[in-house]
Amino acid sequence: MSKEQEKAAKEKIILGIDPGTNVMGYGVILTEGKKYKLLQYGVIHLKKYETHELKLKKIFERITGIIEEFFPDSVALEAPFFGVNVQSMLKLGRAQGVAMAAALARDIPITEYSPKKVKQSVTGNGNASKEQVAAMLQTLFKLEELPKMLDATDALAVALCHHFHDGRIQTKGRNAGWKSFIEENPDRLKK
């Protein structure tokens, strides 16, 4: 294998997505070993579309376009946080599902990260604000000015979190699985 082939084998492109029904953020990074480089980040504006179905169609088309442009090796998504409004959660879940379907249609592996895990990975504080995350990304990627699109920086943070964890699903404790979960969380069992 030539040096160029070895380098290409070590390089990975990660697409990070911050799902939304009005604004969906995305961030694309190139990684090689512990190094990382920003390729692109931005938002998909969806407010202008009248129906939820049309928004879902646009999400699928735009995520598919980003995938076709960058050919990511993996997709990392921010898991939706649980809110009070069930209708909003349902719509957000659909938006996330459509973004996942665009990746799955091209056999790209997907990993989800909780918002707290993303913030912890990027800033060291799981309760960091969106502005604190953006400021840390400005430092890490050596951006000239503080990014203004916080949905885009959230997506970029998801991609970076995925890189930092090397795509490994994070589990609490030594082992994954139900037995381990039950042993480590006896207070969460319903009796």
C-alpha angles and dihedrals in degrees: 000000000000122000090253091053091048091050092048090050091054095044118092132185117212125195113204120197131194102195120222140155097218100028125012118193126211134183130185123200135178116219133191116178107312093339123097136185133193114242101172143330134183147124138270109224111215105164092093092064113089103210132048090231092057090049090053091050091051091048090053092047095047096044089047089051092051090048091050091049098048106020094216120208091215142008123221121195133191108237113234115255116234112257134181097251108083094192091054091049091050092051092046091050090052091050090050091047092052091051089049091049091055089056095041091052086066096040093248113156116242130209126186125211128190116241089245092053091050093050092045092050095049104034104018089241120093090200097052118139123244088253092054090051091050091049092051091049089051088057097042095048094035092235115180095226136023109269112247099199101083094182088057093048090048089055091047088051090053090054091048091047088054090051093048090052091041090229093297114141107239118233131183111247133356104314138033123225140071096289091055092044092052092047092049097041109037091149091063095061118105112228 
